[in-house]
Amino acid sequence: MLPSLQEAKHKGDCRIWIKFADGIEGEIDLQDELWGNMFEPLKEKVFFAKVFLQKDLGTIVWPNGADFAPEFLYKRLCPNYELKPAIKAGAV
């Protein structure tokens, strides 16, 4: 099952406090992840601060459409996390 963000708050610079549905929470710094066309505008602190929680996607998003996969963010808080395929009912 994919991790789903429930809360997010900008904490200054490129830091965001996040909380997942399973209760895992903490502050992450995304400074080193802001490269490429989509993320380049986020290097401007004023623009980075416009981050918001997109509940439908279960992750954080910026007005230009940039986002980070929730499993990537979860792994930043829990380095040993691995996405495992869901077991289908009746599967052996």
HELIX and SHEET records of a PDB file:
HELIX    1   1 GLN A   31  GLU A   33  5                                   3    
HELIX    2   2 GLU A   40  LYS A   43  5                                   4    
HELIX    3   3 LYS A   45  PHE A   48  1                                   4    
HELIX    4   4 PRO A   70  LEU A   77  1                                   8    
SHEET    1   A 3 LEU A   5  GLY A  12  0                                        
SHEET    2   A 3 ARG A  15  PHE A  20 -1                                        
SHEET    3   A 3 GLU A  25  ASP A  29 -1                                        
SHEET    1   B 2 PHE A  52  GLN A  54  0                                        
SHEET    2   B 2 THR A  59  VAL A  61 -1                                        
END                                                                             
